């Protein structure tokens, strides 16, 4: 049976496929007619290599569009703005990859003209897809007539979800309940008591779907309704009455033949995803620790020793995966002090050394955490690990604070790349971090990790006001 989510996926696939075709065709045409594409290229940069790198960078930087296509509220200017944001992000990422990998340095004029052309064409393409979807949905050929049995809060929420999406395949005729529900949408007609269901359906052959959610007291109707649906080629959909117990989107899984409701979808609960993320961590941290870190450690270590007595590496117990404590490594940026395990750094913190202030602003103090990554205590990307004292305090003050510990902490994270870093003077600042951490946990992909790494590097280059 077709579903709204399937329509979303089809439209998303068409959009991404079209994007890739457009950006590669444009690149091919530009390379064919444009002279002096490269300022510097140590070896022959083939068209296929450029197209491959361009496509991979696009996939890594493109966020999921989802409701952009199916929500009734999205306007054309919002689509264009989203295209602009994606173009800026992925063009800079691609240029950096080309330059830092030693492939080539692209002509600035070529770069600007090519990506401006892409912006115009992709914006038009987005608007065409959007209007095509609106036109297709307006014809109603994909619609299936349905009725509700039950008028509780969950059925009202289901009705609102169906009405708010262009891609909804259901046209709700009305609902059956013991009595009319005044809080139900006035656009959804009251059809009578559940006892009237069979008589009503015998006259309405166009209806093919039945959504049922009756209370425990009304449960006696369920068997007769299910039997009627099975014998008259009607699709029966049971709607769980969990709105009060689960005031958020929930997911289901199966244990044998028993459905289990889960509070959230966690991609990293799958073995294959955990393996991919761990392999990614081992490869990147291994390369960094062997090829780059020894030189950094030597230079930074000498300066730390020259500017302040104490160890080069500062070790601090922090909360990790599943709430298990571990030693987190950092380059020491402060003078040895008794408040290190309890007090956050502030803007003009007197404990910081002059060189330590530089380390913190440039984020170089975090680099020893790649040792934690290689050991398996951390990941390159994930929620930032907090001091034990802060975990104990905020777990009492912030609802769902401990949820962030279902995955490994990271050297960088979604929260840090979106402004949630530095001292948390207000409780709302920490609440923002936790929401961002949980969002990352529920939306993880390897491409999202690549995007966060790119954003982290970009923030280091540009500078951050909250890095201190």
C-alpha positions in Angstrom: 0.0 0.0 0.0 1.3 3.5 -1.0 2.0 5.8 1.9 2.8 9.4 2.5 6.4 8.5 3.5 6.8 6.6 0.3 5.7 9.6 -1.8 8.2 11.7 0.1 11.0 9.2 -0.7 10.0 9.1 -4.4 10.0 12.9 -4.7 13.3 13.1 -2.7 14.9 10.6 -5.0 13.8 12.5 -8.1 15.1 15.7 -6.6 18.5 14.4 -5.7 18.9 12.5 -9.0 18.0 15.6 -10.9 20.4 17.7 -8.8 23.3 15.3 -9.6 22.4 15.3 -13.3 22.2 19.1 -13.5 25.4 19.8 -11.6 27.4 17.3 -13.6 26.0 18.4 -17.0 26.8 22.0 -16.1 30.3 21.0 -15.1 30.8 19.1 -18.3 29.7 22.0 -20.4 31.8 24.5 -18.4 34.9 22.4 -18.7 34.3 22.0 -22.4 34.0 25.7 -23.2 36.0 27.3 -20.4 39.7 27.9 -20.7 42.1 28.1 -17.7 39.8 26.4 -15.3 42.7 25.8 -12.8 45.1 28.2 -11.3 47.2 25.2 -10.1 47.0 21.5 -10.9 50.0 19.3 -10.2 48.6 16.5 -12.4 45.9 16.1 -15.0 42.6 16.5 -13.3 40.2 14.5 -15.4 36.5 15.4 -15.9 35.4 12.1 -14.3 37.5 12.9 -11.2 36.0 16.3 -10.9 32.4 15.0 -11.4 33.0 12.2 -8.8 34.3 14.6 -6.2 31.6 17.1 -7.0 28.8 14.5 -6.6 30.3 13.1 -3.3 30.6 16.6 -1.8 27.0 17.3 -2.8 25.7 14.2 -1.2 27.7 14.9 2.0 26.4 18.4 2.3 22.8 18.0 1.2 20.4 17.9 4.2 17.2 15.9 4.0 14.4 17.8 2.4 11.4 15.9 3.6 8.6 18.3 4.4 10.0 20.9 2.0 8.1 19.0 -0.7 5.0 17.9 1.1 4.1 20.6 3.5 1.4 23.0 2.4 3.1 26.0 4.1 6.4 26.0 2.1 6.7 28.9 -0.2 8.8 29.3 -3.4 11.1 31.9 -1.8 11.8 29.4 1.1 12.7 26.7 -1.5 15.1 29.2 -3.2 16.7 30.2 0.1 17.3 26.5 0.9 18.9 26.0 -2.5 21.2 29.0 -1.8 22.3 27.7 1.6 23.0 24.3 0.2 25.0 25.8 -2.8 27.1 27.9 -0.5 27.9 25.0 1.8 28.7 22.4 -0.7 30.6 24.8 -3.1 33.0 25.8 -0.3 33.4 22.2 0.8 34.2 21.1 -2.7 36.7 23.8 -3.3 38.5 23.0 0.0 38.5 19.3 -0.8 40.0 20.0 -4.3 42.7 22.4 -2.8 43.7 20.6 0.4 43.8 17.2 -1.3 46.3 18.6 -3.8 44.1 17.8 -6.8 43.8 21.4 -8.0 43.0 25.0 -7.2 40.1 26.3 -9.2 39.9 29.7 -10.9 37.8 32.0 -8.8 35.9 33.3 -11.8 35.1 29.8 -13.0 34.0 29.0 -9.4 31.7 31.9 -9.1 30.1 31.7 -12.5 29.6 27.9 -12.3 27.9 27.9 -8.9 25.8 31.0 -9.7 24.5 29.1 -12.7 23.9 26.1 -10.6 21.9 28.2 -8.1 19.6 29.6 -10.8 19.0 26.2 -12.5 18.5 24.3 -9.3 16.1 26.9 -8.0 14.0 26.7 -11.1 14.2 22.8 -10.9 13.0 22.9 -7.3 10.0 25.2 -8.1 9.1 23.0 -11.0 9.1 19.8 -8.8 7.1 21.6 -6.1 4.4 22.8 -8.6 4.3 19.5 -10.3 3.6 17.8 -6.9 0.9 20.4 -6.1 -0.7 19.8 -9.5 -0.5 16.0 -9.2 -2.1 16.1 -5.7 -4.8 18.6 -6.8 -6.1 16.0 -9.3 -6.8 13.7 -6.4 -6.0 10.6 -8.5 -3.8 9.2 -5.7 -6.5 9.6 -3.0 -8.2 6.8 -1.2 -11.4 7.4 0.7 -11.3 6.4 4.4 -13.3 6.6 7.6 -12.3 6.9 11.3 -13.7 4.8 14.1 -13.1 6.7 17.3 -12.7 10.4 17.9 -10.0 10.6 20.6 -7.0 12.9 20.6 -4.9 10.4 18.6 -7.5 10.3 15.8 -7.6 14.1 15.8 -3.8 14.3 15.5 -3.9 11.7 12.7 -6.5 13.8 10.8 -4.4 16.9 11.2 -1.3 15.1 9.9 -3.2 13.9 6.9 -4.6 17.3 6.1 -1.3 19.2 6.5 0.5 17.1 3.9 0.2 17.5 0.1 1.3 13.9 -0.3 -1.4 12.4 2.0 -3.2 9.6 0.0 -6.3 9.6 2.2 -9.5 11.6 1.9 -11.4 11.3 5.2 -15.1 11.0 4.8 -15.9 11.3 8.5 -15.7 9.5 11.9 -17.8 7.2 14.0 -17.9 7.6 17.8 -20.3 7.1 20.7 -21.2 10.7 20.4 -20.0 13.8 18.4 -16.7 15.2 19.6 -16.8 19.0 19.7 -13.0 19.2 19.7 -12.7 17.3 16.5 -12.2 19.3 13.3 -15.5 20.6 11.9 -14.4 19.6 8.4 -14.6 15.9 9.5 -18.2 14.9 9.6 -19.7 12.8 12.4 -21.1 9.6 10.8 -22.8 8.0 13.9 -22.2 5.4 16.5 -19.8 2.5 15.8 -22.9 0.3 15.6 -23.8 2.2 12.5 -20.6 1.3 10.7 -21.8 -1.8 8.8 -25.0 -0.2 7.6 -23.1 2.9 6.5 -20.3 1.0 4.7 -22.8 -1.2 2.8 -23.9 2.0 0.9 -20.4 3.5 0.4 -18.4 1.2 -2.0 -15.8 3.9 -2.7 -14.4 3.7 0.8 -11.4 1.3 1.0 -9.6 2.2 4.3 -10.8 2.1 7.9 -8.7 3.7 10.8 -9.9 2.4 14.1 -9.0 3.5 17.7 -11.6 2.7 20.2 -11.3 2.9 24.0 -11.2 -0.1 26.2 -14.9 0.3 26.9 -15.7 0.3 23.2 -13.4 -2.6 22.4 -16.3 -5.0 21.9 -16.8 -3.4 18.5 -13.3 -4.3 17.3 -13.8 -7.9 16.3 -17.0 -7.3 14.3 -15.3 -4.3 12.5 -12.2 -6.3 11.7 -14.3 -9.3 10.4 -16.4 -7.0 8.2 -13.3 -5.3 6.7 -11.6 -8.7 6.0 -14.7 -10.0 4.3 -15.3 -6.9 2.2 -11.9 -6.0 0.8 -11.3 -3.1 3.2 -7.9 -2.2 4.6 -8.1 -2.1 8.4 -5.6 0.1 10.3 -5.4 0.0 14.1 -4.3 3.4 15.5 -2.6 3.0 19.0 -4.1 5.2 21.7 -0.7 6.4 23.0 -1.0 10.2 22.8 -1.0 10.7 26.6 1.7 8.2 27.4 4.0 9.1 24.5 3.6 12.8 23.7 6.0 12.7 20.7 6.6 10.7 17.5 7.2 7.1 18.3 8.6 4.1 16.3 7.7 0.5 16.3 9.8 -2.7 16.1 8.9 -6.4 16.2 9.9 -9.0 18.7 8.7 -12.2 17.0 5.1 -11.4 16.2 4.8 -8.8 19.0 4.9 -5.1 18.1 7.0 -2.9 20.4 6.8 0.9 20.6 10.0 2.8 20.8 10.4 6.4 21.9 12.8 7.3 19.1 14.4 6.0 16.0 18.2 5.6 16.5 20.1 4.7 13.3 23.2 3.8 15.5 21.2 1.0 17.1 21.8 -1.0 13.9 24.9 -3.1 13.9 25.9 -2.1 10.4 25.7 1.6 11.2 27.8 1.2 14.3 30.4 -0.7 12.3 30.5 2.0 9.6 30.9 4.8 12.2 33.6 2.9 14.1 35.5 2.1 10.9 35.3 5.8 10.0 36.6 6.7 13.4 39.5 4.2 13.3 40.7 5.2 9.9 40.6 9.0 10.4 41.9 9.0 13.9 44.6 6.5 13.0 45.8 8.6 10.0 45.8 11.7 12.2 47.6 10.2 15.1 50.4 8.7 12.9 50.8 11.4 10.3 50.0 14.7 12.0 49.6 14.5 15.8 53.3 13.7 16.7 54.5 17.0 15.2 51.6 19.0 16.8 52.3 17.3 20.1 56.0 18.2 19.9 55.4 21.9 19.1 52.5 22.4 21.5 54.1 20.4 24.2 57.3 22.5 24.2 55.3 25.8 24.3 53.1 24.5 27.2 56.2 23.5 29.2 57.8 26.9 28.5 54.8 29.0 29.5 53.4 27.1 32.5 54.5 24.3 34.9 52.6 21.1 34.8 51.7 18.2 32.4 51.3 18.7 28.7 48.2 16.5 28.6 45.3 17.4 30.9 43.3 14.3 31.8 39.8 14.7 33.2 37.0 12.2 34.0 34.0 12.7 31.9 30.7 10.9 31.2 30.7 8.6 28.2 28.6 6.0 26.4 25.8 4.6 28.6 26.9 6.9 31.5 30.3 5.1 31.9 33.1 7.5 33.0 36.4 7.7 31.1 39.5 9.8 31.0 39.2 12.6 28.4 42.5 14.0 27.0 43.2 17.6 26.2 46.2 19.8 25.8 46.5 21.7 29.1 45.3 25.3 28.5 45.1 26.4 32.2 47.4 26.6 35.1 47.1 23.7 37.5 44.1 24.5 39.7 41.7 22.8 42.1 38.5 23.9 40.2 39.4 22.1 37.0 36.8 19.3 37.5 33.9 21.5 38.5 34.1 25.0 37.0 33.6 25.8 33.3 36.0 28.1 31.4 34.8 31.7 31.1 35.7 34.4 28.6 38.3 36.1 30.8 39.1 33.1 32.9 42.2 34.0 35.0 43.2 30.3 35.1 44.0 30.3 31.3 47.5 30.8 30.2 48.1 33.1 27.2 49.1 30.2 25.0 46.2 28.2 26.5 43.8 30.9 25.4 45.1 30.5 21.8 44.7 26.7 22.0 41.1 27.0 23.1 40.2 29.6 20.5 41.7 27.6 17.7 40.3 24.3 19.2 43.8 22.8 19.1 43.4 21.8 22.8 40.8 19.1 21.7 43.2 17.2 19.4 44.5 14.7 22.0 40.9 13.4 22.1 41.7 11.5 18.8 43.5 9.1 21.2 40.1 8.6 22.9 38.6 8.0 19.5 41.1 5.4 18.5 40.7 3.7 21.9 36.9 3.5 21.3 35.9 5.8 24.2 34.8 8.6 21.9 33.8 9.2 18.3 35.0 12.0 16.0 31.4 13.3 15.9 28.9 13.0 18.7 27.7 14.9 21.8 30.5 16.6 23.7 31.4 14.8 26.9 30.6 16.8 30.1 32.4 16.9 33.4 31.0 14.5 36.0 29.9 17.3 38.2 27.9 18.8 35.4 26.4 15.5 34.4 25.2 15.1 38.0 23.8 18.6 38.2 22.1 18.9 34.8 20.6 15.4 35.0 18.5 16.7 37.8 17.6 20.0 36.1 17.0 19.1 32.5 14.5 16.6 31.3 15.9 13.8 29.1 19.5 15.1 29.7 20.9 11.5 30.0 19.5 10.5 26.6 22.6 12.0 25.0 24.7 9.2 26.5 23.0 6.5 24.4 25.8 7.1 21.9 29.6 7.8 22.2 30.6 11.4 22.9 32.5 13.2 20.1 35.4 15.5 19.5 32.9 17.8 17.7 29.2 17.6 17.4 26.0 19.0 15.9 25.4 21.3 18.9 28.9 22.8 18.7 28.6 23.6 15.0 25.3 25.4 15.6 26.4 27.8 18.3 25.9 25.7 21.5 29.4 25.8 23.0 31.3 27.7 25.6 30.1 28.6 29.0 26.4 27.9 29.8 25.3 30.8 31.9 21.6 30.1 31.5 19.9 26.7 31.8 18.2 27.3 28.4 21.7 27.2 26.8 22.3 23.7 28.1 18.8 22.7 27.1 19.6 23.8 23.6 22.7 21.6 23.5 20.7 18.6 24.7 18.0 19.1 22.0 20.7 19.4 19.4 22.5 16.2 20.7 19.3 14.2 20.6 18.4 15.5 17.2 21.8 14.3 15.9 21.3 10.9 17.6 17.9 10.5 15.8 19.1 11.7 12.4 22.6 10.2 12.2 24.1 9.4 8.8 27.7 9.1 7.7 27.1 12.1 5.4 25.9 14.1 8.4 29.2 13.3 10.2 31.1 14.5 7.1 29.0 17.7 7.1 29.7 18.4 10.8 33.4 17.8 10.3 33.3 20.3 7.4 31.4 22.9 9.6 33.9 22.4 12.4 36.8 23.1 10.1 35.0 26.1 8.6 34.3 27.5 12.1 37.9 27.1 13.1 39.0 29.1 10.0 36.4 31.8 10.4 36.6 31.9 14.2 33.8 31.5 16.9 32.9 34.0 19.6 32.0 31.2 21.9 35.4 29.5 21.5 37.3 30.4 24.7 
